[in-house]
Amino acid sequence: MGRRRVALTGLCVACLGIAGAPAAELRICADPNNLPFSNERREGFENKLAELVARDLGMTPRYVWWAQRRGNLRNTLNAGRCDVVPGVAAGLEMVATTRPYYRSTYVFVTRRGHGMPTSFDDPRLAKWLVGVQMIGDDGANTPPAHALSRRGLTGNVRGYPVYGNYANPNPPAAIVDAVARGDIDVAVAWGPMAGYFAGREPVPLEVTPVSPWLDGPQWPMVFDISMGVRKDDVDLRRRLDDALERHRAEIDRLLRDYRIPLVEEPGAPPS
């Protein structure tokens, strides 16, 4: 009887030790100044999404902050500094990606009442000042920049860096601010960023998906968005997929709260 009591006592101590052990960490690589996606104050929808998934997996979220510049995946995820990067294009070659949790599109942004382009072939684009997001050299530019260039619309185009001036808060918002001020007639920008900031301007702005959704043989305007993990982290990718599926409805509400233009299928109107 005494031996049984000792054994049970040891078992209970072991149970208490397991219960009291700190949860494993989910190290999240995120940009500290990139709303609506993420920031150091954890106000972005990718912050909330990553923390939702971490809780579901019984893990403690810990951020590894790194500006979203070229080479960030090489220096963070693939260098072993973090375990997951939210908000990457599905199928991105450098990482293994989860099933997509949303699909969005590039959009046109104008002031309400100004008029909205019907497509990249709208003749008004040749007369208007057009703002477009740019990455750098022409070979790495955004799909809308290539679409405008293919039509010879360069003289009246103003480029706005995707990354912006990092010394300022919310640097990508500069292109939407320019529409609100009247510096440009129309902006062509990535939908999640444009939808979020358009709703926060002091004047009413309109946002609509660009057309066509595929420009020429190689420039899609619509992208599926996933979480990225290291290619050999098969188990984590599976667990993330399961967590994303369990919280599908909650994630959809989160995206709508942040005014993310959601496209069910390429060419379909945003929901």
Contacts in CASP RR format, 6 or more apart in sequence:
PFRMAT RR
TARGET T0000
AUTHOR 0000-0000-0000
METHOD contacts of the structure
MODEL  1
MGRRRVALTGLCVACLGIAGAPAAELRICADPNNLPFSNERREGFENKLA
ELVARDLGMTPRYVWWAQRRGNLRNTLNAGRCDVVPGVAAGLEMVATTRP
YYRSTYVFVTRRGHGMPTSFDDPRLAKWLVGVQMIGDDGANTPPAHALSR
RGLTGNVRGYPVYGNYANPNPPAAIVDAVARGDIDVAVAWGPMAGYFAGR
EPVPLEVTPVSPWLDGPQWPMVFDISMGVRKDDVDLRRRLDDALERHRAE
IDRLLRDYRIPLVEEPGAPPS
22 60 0 8 1.000
23 58 0 8 1.000
23 59 0 8 1.000
23 60 0 8 1.000
24 58 0 8 1.000
24 59 0 8 1.000
24 60 0 8 1.000
25 59 0 8 1.000
25 60 0 8 1.000
25 61 0 8 1.000
25 62 0 8 1.000
26 50 0 8 1.000
26 53 0 8 1.000
26 54 0 8 1.000
26 57 0 8 1.000
26 59 0 8 1.000
26 60 0 8 1.000
26 61 0 8 1.000
26 62 0 8 1.000
26 83 0 8 1.000
26 84 0 8 1.000
27 62 0 8 1.000
27 63 0 8 1.000
27 64 0 8 1.000
27 81 0 8 1.000
27 82 0 8 1.000
27 83 0 8 1.000
27 84 0 8 1.000
28 50 0 8 1.000
28 54 0 8 1.000
28 61 0 8 1.000
28 62 0 8 1.000
28 63 0 8 1.000
28 64 0 8 1.000
28 82 0 8 1.000
28 83 0 8 1.000
28 84 0 8 1.000
28 85 0 8 1.000
28 86 0 8 1.000
29 63 0 8 1.000
29 64 0 8 1.000
29 66 0 8 1.000
29 72 0 8 1.000
29 76 0 8 1.000
29 77 0 8 1.000
29 81 0 8 1.000
29 82 0 8 1.000
29 84 0 8 1.000
29 85 0 8 1.000
30 37 0 8 1.000
30 38 0 8 1.000
30 46 0 8 1.000
30 47 0 8 1.000
30 50 0 8 1.000
30 63 0 8 1.000
30 64 0 8 1.000
30 65 0 8 1.000
30 66 0 8 1.000
30 85 0 8 1.000
30 86 0 8 1.000
31 37 0 8 1.000
31 38 0 8 1.000
31 39 0 8 1.000
31 65 0 8 1.000
31 66 0 8 1.000
31 67 0 8 1.000
31 68 0 8 1.000
32 38 0 8 1.000
32 39 0 8 1.000
32 40 0 8 1.000
32 65 0 8 1.000
32 67 0 8 1.000
33 39 0 8 1.000
33 40 0 8 1.000
33 67 0 8 1.000
33 166 0 8 1.000
33 169 0 8 1.000
33 170 0 8 1.000
33 171 0 8 1.000
34 67 0 8 1.000
34 68 0 8 1.000
34 171 0 8 1.000
34 172 0 8 1.000
35 43 0 8 1.000
35 44 0 8 1.000
35 170 0 8 1.000
35 173 0 8 1.000
35 196 0 8 1.000
36 44 0 8 1.000
36 45 0 8 1.000
36 192 0 8 1.000
36 193 0 8 1.000
36 196 0 8 1.000
36 197 0 8 1.000
36 258 0 8 1.000
36 260 0 8 1.000
37 44 0 8 1.000
37 45 0 8 1.000
37 46 0 8 1.000
37 86 0 8 1.000
37 87 0 8 1.000
37 192 0 8 1.000
37 193 0 8 1.000
38 44 0 8 1.000
38 46 0 8 1.000
38 47 0 8 1.000
38 86 0 8 1.000
39 47 0 8 1.000
40 63 0 8 1.000
40 65 0 8 1.000
42 48 0 8 1.000
42 51 0 8 1.000
42 63 0 8 1.000
44 258 0 8 1.000
45 254 0 8 1.000
45 255 0 8 1.000
45 257 0 8 1.000
45 258 0 8 1.000
45 260 0 8 1.000
46 86 0 8 1.000
46 87 0 8 1.000
48 254 0 8 1.000
49 86 0 8 1.000
49 101 0 8 1.000
49 251 0 8 1.000
49 254 0 8 1.000
50 61 0 8 1.000
50 84 0 8 1.000
50 86 0 8 1.000
50 227 0 8 1.000
51 61 0 8 1.000
52 243 0 8 1.000
52 247 0 8 1.000
52 250 0 8 1.000
52 251 0 8 1.000
52 254 0 8 1.000
53 227 0 8 1.000
53 240 0 8 1.000
53 243 0 8 1.000
53 244 0 8 1.000
53 247 0 8 1.000
54 60 0 8 1.000
54 61 0 8 1.000
55 61 0 8 1.000
56 243 0 8 1.000
56 246 0 8 1.000
56 247 0 8 1.000
57 239 0 8 1.000
57 240 0 8 1.000
57 243 0 8 1.000
64 76 0 8 1.000
64 81 0 8 1.000
64 82 0 8 1.000
66 72 0 8 1.000
66 75 0 8 1.000
66 76 0 8 1.000
66 81 0 8 1.000
67 163 0 8 1.000
67 166 0 8 1.000
68 163 0 8 1.000
69 163 0 8 1.000
73 85 0 8 1.000
73 88 0 8 1.000
73 94 0 8 1.000
73 95 0 8 1.000
74 94 0 8 1.000
75 81 0 8 1.000
76 82 0 8 1.000
76 85 0 8 1.000
77 83 0 8 1.000
77 84 0 8 1.000
77 85 0 8 1.000
77 95 0 8 1.000
77 228 0 8 1.000
77 229 0 8 1.000
77 230 0 8 1.000
78 94 0 8 1.000
78 95 0 8 1.000
78 230 0 8 1.000
80 230 0 8 1.000
83 229 0 8 1.000
83 230 0 8 1.000
83 233 0 8 1.000
83 236 0 8 1.000
84 227 0 8 1.000
84 228 0 8 1.000
84 229 0 8 1.000
84 236 0 8 1.000
84 240 0 8 1.000
85 95 0 8 1.000
85 227 0 8 1.000
85 228 0 8 1.000
85 229 0 8 1.000
86 227 0 8 1.000
86 228 0 8 1.000
87 225 0 8 1.000
87 226 0 8 1.000
87 227 0 8 1.000
87 228 0 8 1.000
88 95 0 8 1.000
88 97 0 8 1.000
88 225 0 8 1.000
88 226 0 8 1.000
88 227 0 8 1.000
88 228 0 8 1.000
89 97 0 8 1.000
89 223 0 8 1.000
89 224 0 8 1.000
89 225 0 8 1.000
89 226 0 8 1.000
90 97 0 8 1.000
90 99 0 8 1.000
90 100 0 8 1.000
90 223 0 8 1.000
90 224 0 8 1.000
90 225 0 8 1.000
90 226 0 8 1.000
91 97 0 8 1.000
91 226 0 8 1.000
92 226 0 8 1.000
92 228 0 8 1.000
95 228 0 8 1.000
95 229 0 8 1.000
95 230 0 8 1.000
95 231 0 8 1.000
96 228 0 8 1.000
96 229 0 8 1.000
96 230 0 8 1.000
96 231 0 8 1.000
96 232 0 8 1.000
96 233 0 8 1.000
96 234 0 8 1.000
96 237 0 8 1.000
97 226 0 8 1.000
97 227 0 8 1.000
97 228 0 8 1.000
97 229 0 8 1.000
97 237 0 8 1.000
98 226 0 8 1.000
98 227 0 8 1.000
98 228 0 8 1.000
98 229 0 8 1.000
98 237 0 8 1.000
98 240 0 8 1.000
98 241 0 8 1.000
98 244 0 8 1.000
99 226 0 8 1.000
99 241 0 8 1.000
99 244 0 8 1.000
99 245 0 8 1.000
100 224 0 8 1.000
100 225 0 8 1.000
100 226 0 8 1.000
101 225 0 8 1.000
101 226 0 8 1.000
101 227 0 8 1.000
101 244 0 8 1.000
101 248 0 8 1.000
101 251 0 8 1.000
102 224 0 8 1.000
102 225 0 8 1.000
102 251 0 8 1.000
102 252 0 8 1.000
102 255 0 8 1.000
102 260 0 8 1.000
102 262 0 8 1.000
103 222 0 8 1.000
103 223 0 8 1.000
103 224 0 8 1.000
103 225 0 8 1.000
103 262 0 8 1.000
103 263 0 8 1.000
103 264 0 8 1.000
104 190 0 8 1.000
104 191 0 8 1.000
104 192 0 8 1.000
104 222 0 8 1.000
104 223 0 8 1.000
104 225 0 8 1.000
104 260 0 8 1.000
104 261 0 8 1.000
104 262 0 8 1.000
104 263 0 8 1.000
105 191 0 8 1.000
105 209 0 8 1.000
105 210 0 8 1.000
105 213 0 8 1.000
105 221 0 8 1.000
105 222 0 8 1.000
105 223 0 8 1.000
105 261 0 8 1.000
105 263 0 8 1.000
105 267 0 8 1.000
105 270 0 8 1.000
106 142 0 8 1.000
106 143 0 8 1.000
106 144 0 8 1.000
106 188 0 8 1.000
106 189 0 8 1.000
106 190 0 8 1.000
106 191 0 8 1.000
106 209 0 8 1.000
106 210 0 8 1.000
106 221 0 8 1.000
106 222 0 8 1.000
107 188 0 8 1.000
107 189 0 8 1.000
107 190 0 8 1.000
107 191 0 8 1.000
107 194 0 8 1.000
107 195 0 8 1.000
107 207 0 8 1.000
107 208 0 8 1.000
107 209 0 8 1.000
107 210 0 8 1.000
107 261 0 8 1.000
108 116 0 8 1.000
108 117 0 8 1.000
108 186 0 8 1.000
108 187 0 8 1.000
108 188 0 8 1.000
108 207 0 8 1.000
108 208 0 8 1.000
108 209 0 8 1.000
108 210 0 8 1.000
109 175 0 8 1.000
109 176 0 8 1.000
109 179 0 8 1.000
109 186 0 8 1.000
109 187 0 8 1.000
109 188 0 8 1.000
109 189 0 8 1.000
109 194 0 8 1.000
109 195 0 8 1.000
109 198 0 8 1.000
109 205 0 8 1.000
109 206 0 8 1.000
109 207 0 8 1.000
110 116 0 8 1.000
110 117 0 8 1.000
110 179 0 8 1.000
110 185 0 8 1.000
110 186 0 8 1.000
110 187 0 8 1.000
110 205 0 8 1.000
110 206 0 8 1.000
111 179 0 8 1.000
111 180 0 8 1.000
111 182 0 8 1.000
111 203 0 8 1.000
111 204 0 8 1.000
111 205 0 8 1.000
111 206 0 8 1.000
112 203 0 8 1.000
112 204 0 8 1.000
112 205 0 8 1.000
112 206 0 8 1.000
113 206 0 8 1.000
114 185 0 8 1.000
114 186 0 8 1.000
115 124 0 8 1.000
115 206 0 8 1.000
116 186 0 8 1.000
116 206 0 8 1.000
116 208 0 8 1.000
117 124 0 8 1.000
117 125 0 8 1.000
117 186 0 8 1.000
118 211 0 8 1.000
119 210 0 8 1.000
119 211 0 8 1.000
119 212 0 8 1.000
120 144 0 8 1.000
120 147 0 8 1.000
120 148 0 8 1.000
120 151 0 8 1.000
120 210 0 8 1.000
120 211 0 8 1.000
120 212 0 8 1.000
120 215 0 8 1.000
121 151 0 8 1.000
125 148 0 8 1.000
125 151 0 8 1.000
125 153 0 8 1.000
125 156 0 8 1.000
125 186 0 8 1.000
126 153 0 8 1.000
126 156 0 8 1.000
127 156 0 8 1.000
128 156 0 8 1.000
128 184 0 8 1.000
128 185 0 8 1.000
128 186 0 8 1.000
129 156 0 8 1.000
129 158 0 8 1.000
129 183 0 8 1.000
129 184 0 8 1.000
129 185 0 8 1.000
129 186 0 8 1.000
130 148 0 8 1.000
130 153 0 8 1.000
130 156 0 8 1.000
130 157 0 8 1.000
130 158 0 8 1.000
130 184 0 8 1.000
130 185 0 8 1.000
130 186 0 8 1.000
130 187 0 8 1.000
130 188 0 8 1.000
131 157 0 8 1.000
131 158 0 8 1.000
131 159 0 8 1.000
131 160 0 8 1.000
131 175 0 8 1.000
131 178 0 8 1.000
131 184 0 8 1.000
131 186 0 8 1.000
131 187 0 8 1.000
131 188 0 8 1.000
132 142 0 8 1.000
132 144 0 8 1.000
132 145 0 8 1.000
132 148 0 8 1.000
132 157 0 8 1.000
132 158 0 8 1.000
132 159 0 8 1.000
132 160 0 8 1.000
132 175 0 8 1.000
132 187 0 8 1.000
132 188 0 8 1.000
132 189 0 8 1.000
133 142 0 8 1.000
133 144 0 8 1.000
133 145 0 8 1.000
133 159 0 8 1.000
133 160 0 8 1.000
133 161 0 8 1.000
133 162 0 8 1.000
133 172 0 8 1.000
133 175 0 8 1.000
133 188 0 8 1.000
133 189 0 8 1.000
133 190 0 8 1.000
134 141 0 8 1.000
134 142 0 8 1.000
134 145 0 8 1.000
134 159 0 8 1.000
134 160 0 8 1.000
134 161 0 8 1.000
134 162 0 8 1.000
135 141 0 8 1.000
135 142 0 8 1.000
135 161 0 8 1.000
135 162 0 8 1.000
136 161 0 8 1.000
138 145 0 8 1.000
138 149 0 8 1.000
141 149 0 8 1.000
142 162 0 8 1.000
142 190 0 8 1.000
143 215 0 8 1.000
143 219 0 8 1.000
143 220 0 8 1.000
143 221 0 8 1.000
144 188 0 8 1.000
144 189 0 8 1.000
144 210 0 8 1.000
144 221 0 8 1.000
145 157 0 8 1.000
145 159 0 8 1.000
146 215 0 8 1.000
146 219 0 8 1.000
147 210 0 8 1.000
147 215 0 8 1.000
147 219 0 8 1.000
147 221 0 8 1.000
148 154 0 8 1.000
148 157 0 8 1.000
148 188 0 8 1.000
150 215 0 8 1.000
150 216 0 8 1.000
158 178 0 8 1.000
158 183 0 8 1.000
158 184 0 8 1.000
159 175 0 8 1.000
160 174 0 8 1.000
160 175 0 8 1.000
160 178 0 8 1.000
160 187 0 8 1.000
160 189 0 8 1.000
161 171 0 8 1.000
162 172 0 8 1.000
162 190 0 8 1.000
163 171 0 8 1.000
163 172 0 8 1.000
164 171 0 8 1.000
164 172 0 8 1.000
164 174 0 8 1.000
165 171 0 8 1.000
165 174 0 8 1.000
170 197 0 8 1.000
172 193 0 8 1.000
172 197 0 8 1.000
173 193 0 8 1.000
173 197 0 8 1.000
175 184 0 8 1.000
175 187 0 8 1.000
175 189 0 8 1.000
175 194 0 8 1.000
176 187 0 8 1.000
176 189 0 8 1.000
176 193 0 8 1.000
176 194 0 8 1.000
176 195 0 8 1.000
176 197 0 8 1.000
176 198 0 8 1.000
176 201 0 8 1.000
176 205 0 8 1.000
177 197 0 8 1.000
177 201 0 8 1.000
178 184 0 8 1.000
178 187 0 8 1.000
179 185 0 8 1.000
179 186 0 8 1.000
179 187 0 8 1.000
179 198 0 8 1.000
179 201 0 8 1.000
179 205 0 8 1.000
180 201 0 8 1.000
180 202 0 8 1.000
180 203 0 8 1.000
180 205 0 8 1.000
187 194 0 8 1.000
188 210 0 8 1.000
191 207 0 8 1.000
191 260 0 8 1.000
191 261 0 8 1.000
192 258 0 8 1.000
192 260 0 8 1.000
192 261 0 8 1.000
194 207 0 8 1.000
194 261 0 8 1.000
195 207 0 8 1.000
195 259 0 8 1.000
195 260 0 8 1.000
195 261 0 8 1.000
196 258 0 8 1.000
196 259 0 8 1.000
196 260 0 8 1.000
198 205 0 8 1.000
198 206 0 8 1.000
198 207 0 8 1.000
198 259 0 8 1.000
199 205 0 8 1.000
199 259 0 8 1.000
207 261 0 8 1.000
208 270 0 8 1.000
209 221 0 8 1.000
209 222 0 8 1.000
209 261 0 8 1.000
209 263 0 8 1.000
209 267 0 8 1.000
209 269 0 8 1.000
209 270 0 8 1.000
210 221 0 8 1.000
211 267 0 8 1.000
212 221 0 8 1.000
212 267 0 8 1.000
213 220 0 8 1.000
213 221 0 8 1.000
213 222 0 8 1.000
213 266 0 8 1.000
213 267 0 8 1.000
214 220 0 8 1.000
214 221 0 8 1.000
214 222 0 8 1.000
214 266 0 8 1.000
215 221 0 8 1.000
220 266 0 8 1.000
222 263 0 8 1.000
222 266 0 8 1.000
222 267 0 8 1.000
227 240 0 8 1.000
227 244 0 8 1.000
228 237 0 8 1.000
229 236 0 8 1.000
229 237 0 8 1.000
229 240 0 8 1.000
244 251 0 8 1.000
252 262 0 8 1.000
255 262 0 8 1.000
256 262 0 8 1.000
261 270 0 8 1.000
262 270 0 8 1.000
262 271 0 8 1.000
263 269 0 8 1.000
263 270 0 8 1.000
263 271 0 8 1.000
264 271 0 8 1.000
END
